[in-house]
Amino acid sequence: MEHRYKQEVLDHLVTHGVRPTRVSSPELVHGFIADLYRYELRRLRDRLLRREILKSDYYDHVVEVRRRYPLLALKVWQWMEP
């Protein structure tokens, strides 16, 4: 089955090094991006625990990571062309 991703979704995915093809399952791509997001949050938490960042700055860092993953706020079907 072929999938037609919206161009703005493709443009954002490439910022994470992801280049889905027409046969790439949107659920698989979404799962990969979600895994990257969780990985970054875990790294951030580890930095906090190692005291590389201040607890008072932690929230701002989390918000920064969230802003890099706006596609996760969308449903997978919203990634696709009608």
N, C-alpha and C positions, 0 to 999 in steps of 0.2 A: 504494500500500500504506500502511496506517495503522500507526503505531507508538505504543505506550502506554508512556510513560516512568514510572518510579516517582516518586512525589511528592517524596521526599527528594532525588532527582536533580534534579528541576525546581527545587526550592527552592535547591539549591546553584548550579545553572546561572544563575539569575537574579542571583546575587551578582556574576557576571561580565558581566551585561548580555545574557545569552543566553536567549531564550524560544522553544524549539522548538515547532512545531505537531505535530499528529499525522502530518503528511506529511513532516516533517523527518527525513532519514536520520540514524540514530544515528552512523553512520560520519562523516558530514559534521560533525555537532556535535562529536564527539570530536576530529576533526582541527582544528576551530576552536579548541577549548579547548587542545589541545596546542600550537597556534601561539601562542596568548596566553602560555602557560607559557614557551615558548622565547624569546618577545619579552621577557618580564620578566627572564629569566636573562641575555639579551644586554645589556639596559639595566644590570643589576647589574654585569656584567663591565666595561662601559664606564665605569661610575662608579668601579670599582676602578682601572682604567687611568688615569683622570683624577685619581686619588688623593682622591676625594671620600669614600671609605670606606677604612678601614685594612684591610690584608691579613689581620690577625689577626681582624677582625670579619666578613670575607667569608663564611666558613662559616656563621655564624649567620644572615646575610642569606639565603643560599641555602636553608637549612632553613626559614626563614620563608616564602619563596616556595613551597617544596614543600608546606607545610602548607595553603596556600590552594588547592591543586589535588588534593584527595584522590580525585576522580573518575578521575584518570588512572591510579590504582593498580588500578582495576577494568577488567574486560573490558567491551566495549560491550554484550554480551548481559546483563550484570549490571545495566545501567541500566534494563532493560525489565521491565514487568510480565509475569508468565507468561501 
